[in-house]
């Protein structure tokens, strides 16, 4: 399997293949800090990152936003005091696509260090 962090997102259309449970389990081994959650019936990848200050959290959320623009794939980013929660899923298919796992791996590679 290719390293997720080295892959590039592909354009996604409404009938793009979803990542099914078996494949998700395999892909999650490459991003072990991420949780597979379900919100409103839609499977999603989510991870909370903690920081010592609001400014550090803000700077990290800016890095995630820059990554999202570069990949053409956009997560939910919740910025709080000392915490950023990032949630990836593919809106067009109401579920998970390999792009979500790629972007989660790239989020991990942004240089986050726990306080």
Buried (B, 14 or more C-beta within 10 A) or exposed (E): EEEBBEBEBBEBEEEBEBBEEEBBEEBBEBBEEBEBEEEEEBBBBBBEBBBEEEEBBEEBBEBBEEBBEEBEBBBEBBBEEBBBBBBBBBEEBEBBBBBBBBBBBBBBEEEBEEE
